Amino acid sequence: MGFNPGTRSSEAVVEAERVFGGLTLGFGQYPFHVDASVCTPTMRVDGALLLERGQFVADDVAAIANRLLAAYAGQSLDAQESSARSAP
């Protein structure tokens, strides 16, 4: 799963497999393998919905994803946690 909010869908495999909310599967064994990237996956783990159309929806993972997005947007994690504690 991609957790890097700074990456964009690209033909560059190294970047494409890190696209935020994306999923990459590898088939084969080094050095002969193929990677397949899905840009807007829906994924369940042990029956629990984790990703829906490329958006993290499980509460704990969605919280981490939102922190990463805020950090990428320039808001410090400390400031974000402080505002979350003071929110009604």
N, C-alpha and C positions, 0 to 999 in steps of 0.2 A: 504494500500500500504506500502511496505517496503522501508524505507529510511535509513537503517543502513548498510553502506558499509562493516562493520566488520563481519557481519553474513554470514553463509554459509548454503546451503540447508542441512537439517538435519532431523533426525527422531524426534528430540526434538521439540515439537509443539511450545513452547515459542520462540525458535530461528527461526524456519521455517517461522513463520508468520511475521518476520521482515526482511527477505532476501531482499536485495536491488533490486528494480525493480519487486519484486513479489507482489502478491495480495492474500489476505486471506479473505474468506467469512465465516461468522458464521451463522448457522441455528439453530433455537430453542430458548429456553429461559433458563436462568440460573436457576438451576444448570444442566439442561439437554439440552445440545446442542452439535453440531458437527461443527468443523472447517474444511474448505477445502482450501488448498493452491495451487495456480497456480504459477509455477516458471517463466514462460516466457509469461505473459499475453499481450494481445492487448486490450486496453480499450479506449472508447470514453466517454466524458462527455459533455452533451448538443451538441452533434455532432462534437465536437473538439477532435482530436486525442491526447491523453495524454500519453499513453504507447503503444509502438509497439514492440512486442516480448521481453518484459522485459526491454526495453530501454525507458527512459523518452524523449519524442520528442517535447512536447509543449515548446515553447521558455522560458517562465518564470519558469516552473518546471524543465526543462533541466538545466537552469542556476543554480538553487538551488542544483540539483543533482550533477553537476560538482563541485560546491564548497564543498559539503560534501565529494566527492571522493578525492579531493585535500587535504582536511583537514585530512582525514584518511591516506593518503599517506605521511603525515608529513609536508606538505606545509601549512604555516599559512594562514588564510583567508585574513589577512591584506596584506601579500606579494602577494597573488594571485590577489587581487583587484588592488594593485599598478602596477603589471605587465600588467593587463588588460587595465588600463588607459593609459599606455605608449605604448601599442601595436599600430601599424599603422592602 
